[in-house]
Amino acid sequence: MGTVKIDKKTITTWKYHLQDEIDAAFLYRQLAKLISNEKRKKVYLQLADVEDKHVTAWKDLLKG
């Protein structure tokens, strides 16, 4: 199969989604720092880990 060329608008949209995932992971970690309940803190940290996986997926996609 040949290489698919992605237009600039699509790349810009993908970069927006990448930044959104980065921001979400940061936010979840900041919220976890403020939570004293260990069960809730764990949930926020798990959410941050999920967002990190999304970040990796977007970066891999953008690498082409």
mmCIF file of the N, C-alpha and C atoms, coordinates in Angstrom:
data_MODEL
# 
_entry.id   MODEL 
# 
loop_
_atom_site.group_PDB 
_atom_site.id 
_atom_site.type_symbol 
_atom_site.label_atom_id 
_atom_site.label_alt_id 
_atom_site.label_comp_id 
_atom_site.label_asym_id 
_atom_site.label_entity_id 
_atom_site.label_seq_id 
_atom_site.pdbx_PDB_ins_code 
_atom_site.Cartn_x 
_atom_site.Cartn_y 
_atom_site.Cartn_z 
_atom_site.occupancy 
_atom_site.B_iso_or_equiv 
_atom_site.pdbx_formal_charge 
_atom_site.auth_seq_id 
_atom_site.auth_comp_id 
_atom_site.auth_asym_id 
_atom_site.auth_atom_id 
_atom_site.pdbx_PDB_model_num 
ATOM 1   N N  . MET A 1 1  ? 0.834   -1.192 0.000  1.00 0.00 ? 1  MET A N  1 
ATOM 2   C CA . MET A 1 1  ? 0.000   0.000  0.000  1.00 0.00 ? 1  MET A CA 1 
ATOM 3   C C  . MET A 1 1  ? 0.872   1.247  0.000  1.00 0.00 ? 1  MET A C  1 
ATOM 4   N N  . GLY A 1 2  ? 0.345   2.305  -0.603 1.00 0.00 ? 2  GLY A N  1 
ATOM 5   C CA . GLY A 1 2  ? 1.078   3.557  -0.668 1.00 0.00 ? 2  GLY A CA 1 
ATOM 6   C C  . GLY A 1 2  ? 0.867   4.404  0.573  1.00 0.00 ? 2  GLY A C  1 
ATOM 7   N N  . THR A 1 3  ? 1.618   5.469  0.653  1.00 0.00 ? 3  THR A N  1 
ATOM 8   C CA . THR A 1 3  ? 1.505   6.401  1.748  1.00 0.00 ? 3  THR A CA 1 
ATOM 9   C C  . THR A 1 3  ? 0.314   7.332  1.513  1.00 0.00 ? 3  THR A C  1 
ATOM 10  N N  . VAL A 1 4  ? -0.435  7.572  2.578  1.00 0.00 ? 4  VAL A N  1 
ATOM 11  C CA . VAL A 1 4  ? -1.584  8.476  2.485  1.00 0.00 ? 4  VAL A CA 1 
ATOM 12  C C  . VAL A 1 4  ? -1.128  9.865  2.898  1.00 0.00 ? 4  VAL A C  1 
ATOM 13  N N  . LYS A 1 5  ? -1.428  10.855 2.088  1.00 0.00 ? 5  LYS A N  1 
ATOM 14  C CA . LYS A 1 5  ? -1.068  12.237 2.406  1.00 0.00 ? 5  LYS A CA 1 
ATOM 15  C C  . LYS A 1 5  ? -2.219  12.863 3.193  1.00 0.00 ? 5  LYS A C  1 
ATOM 16  N N  . ILE A 1 6  ? -1.884  13.434 4.329  1.00 0.00 ? 6  ILE A N  1 
ATOM 17  C CA . ILE A 1 6  ? -2.873  14.068 5.195  1.00 0.00 ? 6  ILE A CA 1 
ATOM 18  C C  . ILE A 1 6  ? -2.775  15.579 5.016  1.00 0.00 ? 6  ILE A C  1 
ATOM 19  N N  . ASP A 1 7  ? -3.911  16.218 4.819  1.00 0.00 ? 7  ASP A N  1 
ATOM 20  C CA . ASP A 1 7  ? -3.905  17.667 4.596  1.00 0.00 ? 7  ASP A CA 1 
ATOM 21  C C  . ASP A 1 7  ? -3.634  18.428 5.898  1.00 0.00 ? 7  ASP A C  1 
ATOM 22  N N  . LYS A 1 8  ? -3.233  19.686 5.756  1.00 0.00 ? 8  LYS A N  1 
ATOM 23  C CA . LYS A 1 8  ? -2.854  20.522 6.906  1.00 0.00 ? 8  LYS A CA 1 
ATOM 24  C C  . LYS A 1 8  ? -4.000  20.716 7.894  1.00 0.00 ? 8  LYS A C  1 
ATOM 25  N N  . LYS A 1 9  ? -5.217  20.835 7.389  1.00 0.00 ? 9  LYS A N  1 
ATOM 26  C CA . LYS A 1 9  ? -6.377  21.030 8.275  1.00 0.00 ? 9  LYS A CA 1 
ATOM 27  C C  . LYS A 1 9  ? -6.559  19.822 9.190  1.00 0.00 ? 9  LYS A C  1 
ATOM 28  N N  . THR A 1 10 ? -6.393  18.632 8.639  1.00 0.00 ? 10 THR A N  1 
ATOM 29  C CA . THR A 1 10 ? -6.522  17.418 9.444  1.00 0.00 ? 10 THR A CA 1 
ATOM 30  C C  . THR A 1 10 ? -5.415  17.343 10.485 1.00 0.00 ? 10 THR A C  1 
ATOM 31  N N  . ILE A 1 11 ? -4.210  17.649 10.085 1.00 0.00 ? 11 ILE A N  1 
ATOM 32  C CA . ILE A 1 11 ? -3.086  17.636 11.031 1.00 0.00 ? 11 ILE A CA 1 
ATOM 33  C C  . ILE A 1 11 ? -3.310  18.641 12.148 1.00 0.00 ? 11 ILE A C  1 
ATOM 34  N N  . THR A 1 12 ? -3.797  19.816 11.808 1.00 0.00 ? 12 THR A N  1 
ATOM 35  C CA . THR A 1 12 ? -4.094  20.842 12.823 1.00 0.00 ? 12 THR A CA 1 
ATOM 36  C C  . THR A 1 12 ? -5.148  20.332 13.796 1.00 0.00 ? 12 THR A C  1 
ATOM 37  N N  . THR A 1 13 ? -6.164  19.670 13.278 1.00 0.00 ? 13 THR A N  1 
ATOM 38  C CA . THR A 1 13 ? -7.216  19.113 14.138 1.00 0.00 ? 13 THR A CA 1 
ATOM 39  C C  . THR A 1 13 ? -6.644  18.038 15.042 1.00 0.00 ? 13 THR A C  1 
ATOM 40  N N  . TRP A 1 14 ? -5.807  17.166 14.499 1.00 0.00 ? 14 TRP A N  1 
ATOM 41  C CA . TRP A 1 14 ? -5.194  16.121 15.311 1.00 0.00 ? 14 TRP A CA 1 
ATOM 42  C C  . TRP A 1 14 ? -4.307  16.705 16.403 1.00 0.00 ? 14 TRP A C  1 
ATOM 43  N N  . LYS A 1 15 ? -3.567  17.760 16.093 1.00 0.00 ? 15 LYS A N  1 
ATOM 44  C CA . LYS A 1 15 ? -2.719  18.404 17.099 1.00 0.00 ? 15 LYS A CA 1 
ATOM 45  C C  . LYS A 1 15 ? -3.565  19.031 18.198 1.00 0.00 ? 15 LYS A C  1 
ATOM 46  N N  . TYR A 1 16 ? -4.715  19.563 17.833 1.00 0.00 ? 16 TYR A N  1 
ATOM 47  C CA . TYR A 1 16 ? -5.643  20.110 18.830 1.00 0.00 ? 16 TYR A CA 1 
ATOM 48  C C  . TYR A 1 16 ? -6.078  18.991 19.783 1.00 0.00 ? 16 TYR A C  1 
ATOM 49  N N  . HIS A 1 17 ? -6.424  17.829 19.232 1.00 0.00 ? 17 HIS A N  1 
ATOM 50  C CA . HIS A 1 17 ? -6.841  16.700 20.066 1.00 0.00 ? 17 HIS A CA 1 
ATOM 51  C C  . HIS A 1 17 ? -5.692  16.207 20.940 1.00 0.00 ? 17 HIS A C  1 
ATOM 52  N N  . LEU A 1 18 ? -4.488  16.197 20.385 1.00 0.00 ? 18 LEU A N  1 
ATOM 53  C CA . LEU A 1 18 ? -3.313  15.818 21.174 1.00 0.00 ? 18 LEU A CA 1 
ATOM 54  C C  . LEU A 1 18 ? -3.160  16.745 22.372 1.00 0.00 ? 18 LEU A C  1 
ATOM 55  N N  . GLN A 1 19 ? -3.228  18.046 22.137 1.00 0.00 ? 19 GLN A N  1 
ATOM 56  C CA . GLN A 1 19 ? -3.075  19.001 23.240 1.00 0.00 ? 19 GLN A CA 1 
ATOM 57  C C  . GLN A 1 19 ? -4.193  18.845 24.268 1.00 0.00 ? 19 GLN A C  1 
ATOM 58  N N  . ASP A 1 20 ? -5.386  18.542 23.809 1.00 0.00 ? 20 ASP A N  1 
ATOM 59  C CA . ASP A 1 20 ? -6.516  18.322 24.706 1.00 0.00 ? 20 ASP A CA 1 
ATOM 60  C C  . ASP A 1 20 ? -6.241  17.146 25.643 1.00 0.00 ? 20 ASP A C  1 
ATOM 61  N N  . GLU A 1 21 ? -5.656  16.081 25.113 1.00 0.00 ? 21 GLU A N  1 
ATOM 62  C CA . GLU A 1 21 ? -5.321  14.915 25.936 1.00 0.00 ? 21 GLU A CA 1 
ATOM 63  C C  . GLU A 1 21 ? -4.211  15.250 26.935 1.00 0.00 ? 21 GLU A C  1 
ATOM 64  N N  . ILE A 1 22 ? -3.220  16.007 26.489 1.00 0.00 ? 22 ILE A N  1 
ATOM 65  C CA . ILE A 1 22 ? -2.134  16.431 27.382 1.00 0.00 ? 22 ILE A CA 1 
ATOM 66  C C  . ILE A 1 22 ? -2.701  17.270 28.525 1.00 0.00 ? 22 ILE A C  1 
ATOM 67  N N  . ASP A 1 23 ? -3.576  18.192 28.184 1.00 0.00 ? 23 ASP A N  1 
ATOM 68  C CA . ASP A 1 23 ? -4.190  19.056 29.199 1.00 0.00 ? 23 ASP A CA 1 
ATOM 69  C C  . ASP A 1 23 ? -5.030  18.257 30.187 1.00 0.00 ? 23 ASP A C  1 
ATOM 70  N N  . ALA A 1 24 ? -5.770  17.278 29.683 1.00 0.00 ? 24 ALA A N  1 
ATOM 71  C CA . ALA A 1 24 ? -6.627  16.465 30.554 1.00 0.00 ? 24 ALA A CA 1 
ATOM 72  C C  . ALA A 1 24 ? -5.778  15.659 31.533 1.00 0.00 ? 24 ALA A C  1 
ATOM 73  N N  . ALA A 1 25 ? -4.689  15.066 31.058 1.00 0.00 ? 25 ALA A N  1 
ATOM 74  C CA . ALA A 1 25 ? -3.815  14.301 31.946 1.00 0.00 ? 25 ALA A CA 1 
ATOM 75  C C  . ALA A 1 25 ? -3.247  15.205 33.040 1.00 0.00 ? 25 ALA A C  1 
ATOM 76  N N  . PHE A 1 26 ? -2.826  16.386 32.651 1.00 0.00 ? 26 PHE A N  1 
ATOM 77  C CA . PHE A 1 26 ? -2.299  17.354 33.629 1.00 0.00 ? 26 PHE A CA 1 
ATOM 78  C C  . PHE A 1 26 ? -3.371  17.710 34.661 1.00 0.00 ? 26 PHE A C  1 
ATOM 79  N N  . LEU A 1 27 ? -4.559  17.994 34.186 1.00 0.00 ? 27 LEU A N  1 
ATOM 80  C CA . LEU A 1 27 ? -5.652  18.378 35.086 1.00 0.00 ? 27 LEU A CA 1 
ATOM 81  C C  . LEU A 1 27 ? -5.976  17.257 36.069 1.00 0.00 ? 27 LEU A C  1 
ATOM 82  N N  . TYR A 1 28 ? -6.079  16.034 35.584 1.00 0.00 ? 28 TYR A N  1 
ATOM 83  C CA . TYR A 1 28 ? -6.377  14.912 36.484 1.00 0.00 ? 28 TYR A CA 1 
ATOM 84  C C  . TYR A 1 28 ? -5.292  14.748 37.543 1.00 0.00 ? 28 TYR A C  1 
ATOM 85  N N  . ARG A 1 29 ? -4.035  14.952 37.166 1.00 0.00 ? 29 ARG A N  1 
ATOM 86  C CA . ARG A 1 29 ? -2.961  14.826 38.158 1.00 0.00 ? 29 ARG A CA 1 
ATOM 87  C C  . ARG A 1 29 ? -3.014  15.961 39.185 1.00 0.00 ? 29 ARG A C  1 
ATOM 88  N N  . GLN A 1 30 ? -3.358  17.144 38.730 1.00 0.00 ? 30 GLN A N  1 
ATOM 89  C CA . GLN A 1 30 ? -3.481  18.268 39.657 1.00 0.00 ? 30 GLN A CA 1 
ATOM 90  C C  . GLN A 1 30 ? -4.642  18.043 40.624 1.00 0.00 ? 30 GLN A C  1 
ATOM 91  N N  . LEU A 1 31 ? -5.748  17.541 40.108 1.00 0.00 ? 31 LEU A N  1 
ATOM 92  C CA . LEU A 1 31 ? -6.897  17.247 40.966 1.00 0.00 ? 31 LEU A CA 1 
ATOM 93  C C  . LEU A 1 31 ? -6.553  16.158 41.977 1.00 0.00 ? 31 LEU A C  1 
ATOM 94  N N  . ALA A 1 32 ? -5.807  15.156 41.538 1.00 0.00 ? 32 ALA A N  1 
ATOM 95  C CA . ALA A 1 32 ? -5.408  14.073 42.444 1.00 0.00 ? 32 ALA A CA 1 
ATOM 96  C C  . ALA A 1 32 ? -4.587  14.608 43.615 1.00 0.00 ? 32 ALA A C  1 
ATOM 97  N N  . LYS A 1 33 ? -3.782  15.621 43.363 1.00 0.00 ? 33 LYS A N  1 
ATOM 98  C CA . LYS A 1 33 ? -2.976  16.217 44.435 1.00 0.00 ? 33 LYS A CA 1 
ATOM 99  C C  . LYS A 1 33 ? -3.838  16.902 45.494 1.00 0.00 ? 33 LYS A C  1 
ATOM 100 N N  . LEU A 1 34 ? -5.016  17.338 45.096 1.00 0.00 ? 34 LEU A N  1 
ATOM 101 C CA . LEU A 1 34 ? -5.897  18.070 46.005 1.00 0.00 ? 34 LEU A CA 1 
ATOM 102 C C  . LEU A 1 34 ? -6.856  17.174 46.781 1.00 0.00 ? 34 LEU A C  1 
ATOM 103 N N  . ILE A 1 35 ? -6.946  15.926 46.403 1.00 0.00 ? 35 ILE A N  1 
ATOM 104 C CA . ILE A 1 35 ? -7.910  14.994 46.983 1.00 0.00 ? 35 ILE A CA 1 
ATOM 105 C C  . ILE A 1 35 ? -7.261  14.222 48.123 1.00 0.00 ? 35 ILE A C  1 
ATOM 106 N N  . SER A 1 36 ? -7.898  14.228 49.275 1.00 0.00 ? 36 SER A N  1 
ATOM 107 C CA . SER A 1 36 ? -7.358  13.470 50.405 1.00 0.00 ? 36 SER A CA 1 
ATOM 108 C C  . SER A 1 36 ? -7.895  12.034 50.428 1.00 0.00 ? 36 SER A C  1 
ATOM 109 N N  . ASN A 1 37 ? -9.049  11.810 49.844 1.00 0.00 ? 37 ASN A N  1 
ATOM 110 C CA . ASN A 1 37 ? -9.642  10.476 49.781 1.00 0.00 ? 37 ASN A CA 1 
ATOM 111 C C  . ASN A 1 37 ? -8.829  9.624  48.804 1.00 0.00 ? 37 ASN A C  1 
ATOM 112 N N  . GLU A 1 38 ? -8.197  8.577  49.319 1.00 0.00 ? 38 GLU A N  1 
ATOM 113 C CA . GLU A 1 38 ? -7.286  7.766  48.501 1.00 0.00 ? 38 GLU A CA 1 
ATOM 114 C C  . GLU A 1 38 ? -7.998  7.059  47.356 1.00 0.00 ? 38 GLU A C  1 
ATOM 115 N N  . LYS A 1 39 ? -9.227  6.638  47.568 1.00 0.00 ? 39 LYS A N  1 
ATOM 116 C CA . LYS A 1 39 ? -9.970  5.960  46.506 1.00 0.00 ? 39 LYS A CA 1 
ATOM 117 C C  . LYS A 1 39 ? -10.231 6.917  45.341 1.00 0.00 ? 39 LYS A C  1 
ATOM 118 N N  . ARG A 1 40 ? -10.646 8.135  45.654 1.00 0.00 ? 40 ARG A N  1 
ATOM 119 C CA . ARG A 1 40 ? -10.893 9.135  44.613 1.00 0.00 ? 40 ARG A CA 1 
ATOM 120 C C  . ARG A 1 40 ? -9.595  9.573  43.941 1.00 0.00 ? 40 ARG A C  1 
ATOM 121 N N  . LYS A 1 41 ? -8.549  9.725  44.746 1.00 0.00 ? 41 LYS A N  1 
ATOM 122 C CA . LYS A 1 41 ? -7.244  10.095 44.193 1.00 0.00 ? 41 LYS A CA 1 
ATOM 123 C C  . LYS A 1 41 ? -6.797  9.059  43.156 1.00 0.00 ? 41 LYS A C  1 
ATOM 124 N N  . LYS A 1 42 ? -6.997  7.780  43.499 1.00 0.00 ? 42 LYS A N  1 
ATOM 125 C CA . LYS A 1 42 ? -6.619  6.698  42.602 1.00 0.00 ? 42 LYS A CA 1 
ATOM 126 C C  . LYS A 1 42 ? -7.393  6.794  41.284 1.00 0.00 ? 42 LYS A C  1 
ATOM 127 N N  . VAL A 1 43 ? -8.674  7.133  41.365 1.00 0.00 ? 43 VAL A N  1 
ATOM 128 C CA . VAL A 1 43 ? -9.486  7.270  40.152 1.00 0.00 ? 43 VAL A CA 1 
ATOM 129 C C  . VAL A 1 43 ? -8.923  8.371  39.254 1.00 0.00 ? 43 VAL A C  1 
ATOM 130 N N  . TYR A 1 44 ? -8.591  9.518  39.829 1.00 0.00 ? 44 TYR A N  1 
ATOM 131 C CA . TYR A 1 44 ? -8.028  10.611 39.036 1.00 0.00 ? 44 TYR A CA 1 
ATOM 132 C C  . TYR A 1 44 ? -6.693  10.212 38.392 1.00 0.00 ? 44 TYR A C  1 
ATOM 133 N N  . LEU A 1 45 ? -5.877  9.489  39.138 1.00 0.00 ? 45 LEU A N  1 
ATOM 134 C CA . LEU A 1 45 ? -4.600  9.058  38.583 1.00 0.00 ? 45 LEU A CA 1 
ATOM 135 C C  . LEU A 1 45 ? -4.789  8.022  37.475 1.00 0.00 ? 45 LEU A C  1 
ATOM 136 N N  . GLN A 1 46 ? -5.793  7.182  37.618 1.00 0.00 ? 46 GLN A N  1 
ATOM 137 C CA . GLN A 1 46 ? -6.102  6.221  36.549 1.00 0.00 ? 46 GLN A CA 1 
ATOM 138 C C  . GLN A 1 46 ? -6.589  6.950  35.299 1.00 0.00 ? 46 GLN A C  1 
ATOM 139 N N  . LEU A 1 47 ? -7.396  7.975  35.500 1.00 0.00 ? 47 LEU A N  1 
ATOM 140 C CA . LEU A 1 47 ? -7.857  8.772  34.361 1.00 0.00 ? 47 LEU A CA 1 
ATOM 141 C C  . LEU A 1 47 ? -6.677  9.445  33.665 1.00 0.00 ? 47 LEU A C  1 
ATOM 142 N N  . ALA A 1 48 ? -5.731  9.941  34.446 1.00 0.00 ? 48 ALA A N  1 
ATOM 143 C CA . ALA A 1 48 ? -4.531  10.555 33.862 1.00 0.00 ? 48 ALA A CA 1 
ATOM 144 C C  . ALA A 1 48 ? -3.753  9.537  33.040 1.00 0.00 ? 48 ALA A C  1 
ATOM 145 N N  . ASP A 1 49 ? -3.664  8.313  33.534 1.00 0.00 ? 49 ASP A N  1 
ATOM 146 C CA . ASP A 1 49 ? -2.961  7.259  32.795 1.00 0.00 ? 49 ASP A CA 1 
ATOM 147 C C  . ASP A 1 49 ? -3.655  6.960  31.466 1.00 0.00 ? 49 ASP A C  1 
ATOM 148 N N  . VAL A 1 50 ? -4.986  6.955  31.476 1.00 0.00 ? 50 VAL A N  1 
ATOM 149 C CA . VAL A 1 50 ? -5.736  6.734  30.235 1.00 0.00 ? 50 VAL A CA 1 
ATOM 150 C C  . VAL A 1 50 ? -5.441  7.855  29.241 1.00 0.00 ? 50 VAL A C  1 
ATOM 151 N N  . GLU A 1 51 ? -5.426  9.090  29.736 1.00 0.00 ? 51 GLU A N  1 
ATOM 152 C CA . GLU A 1 51 ? -5.130  10.228 28.869 1.00 0.00 ? 51 GLU A CA 1 
ATOM 153 C C  . GLU A 1 51 ? -3.716  10.128 28.306 1.00 0.00 ? 51 GLU A C  1 
ATOM 154 N N  . ASP A 1 52 ? -2.778  9.639  29.109 1.00 0.00 ? 52 ASP A N  1 
ATOM 155 C CA . ASP A 1 52 ? -1.406  9.438  28.623 1.00 0.00 ? 52 ASP A CA 1 
ATOM 156 C C  . ASP A 1 52 ? -1.378  8.452  27.453 1.00 0.00 ? 52 ASP A C  1 
ATOM 157 N N  . LYS A 1 53 ? -2.203  7.428  27.525 1.00 0.00 ? 53 LYS A N  1 
ATOM 158 C CA . LYS A 1 53 ? -2.286  6.463  26.425 1.00 0.00 ? 53 LYS A CA 1 
ATOM 159 C C  . LYS A 1 53 ? -2.853  7.129  25.174 1.00 0.00 ? 53 LYS A C  1 
ATOM 160 N N  . HIS A 1 54 ? -3.804  8.014  25.381 1.00 0.00 ? 54 HIS A N  1 
ATOM 161 C CA . HIS A 1 54 ? -4.361  8.761  24.247 1.00 0.00 ? 54 HIS A CA 1 
ATOM 162 C C  . HIS A 1 54 ? -3.292  9.663  23.633 1.00 0.00 ? 54 HIS A C  1 
ATOM 163 N N  . VAL A 1 55 ? -2.484  10.295 24.472 1.00 0.00 ? 55 VAL A N  1 
ATOM 164 C CA . VAL A 1 55 ? -1.395  11.149 23.994 1.00 0.00 ? 55 VAL A CA 1 
ATOM 165 C C  . VAL A 1 55 ? -0.452  10.325 23.112 1.00 0.00 ? 55 VAL A C  1 
ATOM 166 N N  . THR A 1 56 ? -0.094  9.144  23.585 1.00 0.00 ? 56 THR A N  1 
ATOM 167 C CA . THR A 1 56 ? 0.793   8.275  22.809 1.00 0.00 ? 56 THR A CA 1 
ATOM 168 C C  . THR A 1 56 ? 0.169   7.920  21.466 1.00 0.00 ? 56 THR A C  1 
ATOM 169 N N  . ALA A 1 57 ? -1.118  7.619  21.482 1.00 0.00 ? 57 ALA A N  1 
ATOM 170 C CA . ALA A 1 57 ? -1.805  7.259  20.236 1.00 0.00 ? 57 ALA A CA 1 
ATOM 171 C C  . ALA A 1 57 ? -1.799  8.420  19.241 1.00 0.00 ? 57 ALA A C  1 
ATOM 172 N N  . TRP A 1 58 ? -2.083  9.638  19.724 1.00 0.00 ? 58 TRP A N  1 
ATOM 173 C CA . TRP A 1 58 ? -2.072  10.805 18.830 1.00 0.00 ? 58 TRP A CA 1 
ATOM 174 C C  . TRP A 1 58 ? -0.673  11.066 18.296 1.00 0.00 ? 58 TRP A C  1 
ATOM 175 N N  . LYS A 1 59 ? 0.337   10.943 19.153 1.00 0.00 ? 59 LYS A N  1 
ATOM 176 C CA . LYS A 1 59 ? 1.719   11.172 18.696 1.00 0.00 ? 59 LYS A CA 1 
ATOM 177 C C  . LYS A 1 59 ? 2.111   10.156 17.636 1.00 0.00 ? 59 LYS A C  1 
ATOM 178 N N  . ASP A 1 60 ? 1.729   8.903  17.857 1.00 0.00 ? 60 ASP A N  1 
ATOM 179 C CA . ASP A 1 60 ? 2.028   7.868  16.862 1.00 0.00 ? 60 ASP A CA 1 
ATOM 180 C C  . ASP A 1 60 ? 1.330   8.165  15.544 1.00 0.00 ? 60 ASP A C  1 
ATOM 181 N N  . LEU A 1 61 ? 0.103   8.613  15.616 1.00 0.00 ? 61 LEU A N  1 
ATOM 182 C CA . LEU A 1 61 ? -0.644  8.958  14.403 1.00 0.00 ? 61 LEU A CA 1 
ATOM 183 C C  . LEU A 1 61 ? 0.009   10.107 13.659 1.00 0.00 ? 61 LEU A C  1 
ATOM 184 N N  . LEU A 1 62 ? 0.470   11.099 14.412 1.00 0.00 ? 62 LEU A N  1 
ATOM 185 C CA . LEU A 1 62 ? 1.083   12.271 13.785 1.00 0.00 ? 62 LEU A CA 1 
ATOM 186 C C  . LEU A 1 62 ? 2.463   11.946 13.199 1.00 0.00 ? 62 LEU A C  1 
ATOM 187 N N  . LYS A 1 63 ? 3.122   10.945 13.746 1.00 0.00 ? 63 LYS A N  1 
ATOM 188 C CA . LYS A 1 63 ? 4.419   10.533 13.181 1.00 0.00 ? 63 LYS A CA 1 
ATOM 189 C C  . LYS A 1 63 ? 4.236   9.948  11.790 1.00 0.00 ? 63 LYS A C  1 
ATOM 190 N N  . GLY A 1 64 ? 3.047   9.355  11.593 1.00 0.00 ? 64 GLY A N  1 
ATOM 191 C CA . GLY A 1 64 ? 2.728   8.777  10.282 1.00 0.00 ? 64 GLY A CA 1 
ATOM 192 C C  . GLY A 1 64 ? 3.362   7.476  10.120 1.00 0.00 ? 64 GLY A C  1 
# 
